């Protein structure tokens, strides 16, 4: 396992079988403060993906052995949530549109404008960072939910259902005052500043990732 990883908000994986295009794009990215990792083929990228830094992918759409479109499908099959920007020649626009339908974040025609591709990559990296932050927050909420006792979970379910303390107490066979104590514990454990935030956290953790 690698001891240090580059923040996903800076990493770009450049996949192109054309050495000149690949190296020129890597140079452009590094000059703009990003970290470029170059790969001569989609297969090469996939073969070592488990050891690579997480980041944005910029790939040519037409490559031998595995196309950019096939790469997208493989990433989806592996449930790898990476933003992919597809580079395409003028004759490949239909294929690039198909790539968008298969989850590509953007497609850019060659020869590309430096400012346009940098803007697209920055936007993709920003979305990746937001996705990662949401995933981290969801995992934290799930850990906090799992730390609740069975009775606290019952009280929380009542609150999420919109029940009053009195109704929850009646359903659980406890006093309203005891429900208030459980509510206080829930607020502390879930790190919620208000009842509405507590309910939102519970609903958010229950949503599919």
N, C-alpha and C positions, 0 to 999 in steps of 0.2 A: 504494500500500500504506500502511496506517495505521502510524504509528510506535509507537503505544502501545495496548495492549489491556488491558481490565479482566480480572482473574483470573476464569476460568469458575466458580469457587466462589462468586461474588457476583452473576453476571448472570442476570436473568430477563427473557424476552421474553413480554410480555402481548399476546395476540391476541384481540380481541373487537370486534364491530361496534357494541356499545353503548358510547357515549362515557362514560357515567356509571360503568358497571362497570369499564371499562378504567382510567379515571383514579383511581377509588377504590382499586383493587388496586395500582396503581403507587405511590400515596401510602402505602399500608400497607407495601409492600415497602421503600420508601426509608426509612421511619421505623424499620424493623427493620435498617437497615444494608446493604441490598442495592441493586443498581443495576437499575432497571427501564427497559426499552425497550418502548414501546407501538407496536402495529401495528393498524390498523383492519380488516385482513383477512388471511387466510392467504396469499392471492396476493401482497399487498404484502410480507409477510414473506419469502416465497420469492424474490421478484424482487430483493431486496437482501441475501440471506442470505450471499453471498460476502464482503460487506464488514462483516458484523455480528460483534460479539463472541460467542464461543462461550458457551453457558449453557443453563439450563433453559427450557423452553417451557411457558407456561400458556395454553391455548386454549379458547374456547367450542366446544361440539360442533356447535351449529347456527349457521351463518353463510351469508349469500348467496354465491354464486359458488363457494366451496370450503368444505366442512365440516371440522370438526376431524378426522373420520375420514379424509377424503380427504387432509388434510395429513399425517397419520401415514403413509399409504401412499406419499405422495410422498417423504417423508423417508427411508423405507426404500428406495425405488427409487433414491435418490441416495446410499445408504449413509452417511447423516448420522446419527451416533450421538449423538442428543440426547435427554435425558429429557423426556417430555411429560406434563403433568398436564392432564386434560380436565375442564372445568367443564360441568355438565349441569343442566338443569331436571328436575323430578320425572318428567315424562313421557318424558324422554330416557334413562332408566337402561338400557334394552335397547341403545340405541346406544352408551352409554358402556361397557357390558360388551364390546361388539364392538370398541371402541377398545382395551380391555385386550388382547384377543386379537391386535390388530395392533401391539402394542408399547408402548402407553401405560404410564407408570409408576404412574399413579393416576387415579381420577376422583373429583371432589368435587361434591356437589349444591349448587345455589343455593337460597336464600341461604346462603353458606358462613360458618362460624365462623372468625374471624380466626386464632385460635390453631391450629386444625386445618389451615388452608391454609398457614400459615407453617411448621408442622412438616413437612408434606408436601413443600414446596419445599426446605426445608433438607435433608431426607433425599435428595431427588433431586440436589441440588447436591453433596452429599457423595459420592454414587455416581459422579457425573460426574467429580469430582476423582480418585477412586480409579481409574476407567477411564483417565483421561488419564495418571496416573502409571504405570499398567501399560503403556500404549502407549509412553510414553517409555522405560521400562526395557527393553521388548522391542526397540525401535529401537536402543538402546545395545548390547544383547547382539548384535544382528545385525551392527552395525558392527564389534564386536570379533571375531566369527566370521569376517567377511569379511577381517579383517586377518591371519588365520592363513595360514601357508604350506601348501602341499599336503601336506607330510609331517606337519605339526602337525594338520591336519584328519584325516589317516589315523589318527594316534595317538588323537585325541579320539574318533573313531568306534569304535575298539577299546575305549576306556574306557567309553563309553556302552553298549556291548554287554556290559560286565561282564568283559572279558578281563583277564588278569594281564599284568604287564610282559613276562614271558617269552613268553606266547602272542602278544602284539602284536609283539614282536621277531621271533619265528619267522615270523609272517605277512608282515612287512614286509622281512624279510631284513636286519635290523640287530641290534645287541647290546642286551641288557636295559639296560645302562648308558646307551646312547643314548636309549632310550625314557624313562628317568628324566630326562634333560636336556630332552627334548621336553615331558614332563609339567610340569617346572618352568617352562618357557616358557609353556605353556598357562595355568598358574595365574596367572602374572603378567599376561599379555595379557587374560585374561578376568576378572581381578580377583576371583578365587575364593580363599577362605581355606582350603578343604579339597577333597578329591576329591569328596565328596558334593555340595558346592556347585557344583563345576565341572560335574558331570553334570547337576544340576538346571538350571543356566543353559543348557546345550546343549539339553536337552529342552524347556525353556520357549521358547527362541527358535524351535524347530522346530514348536511348536504353531500352528494357524491362529489368526489374530487375531480 
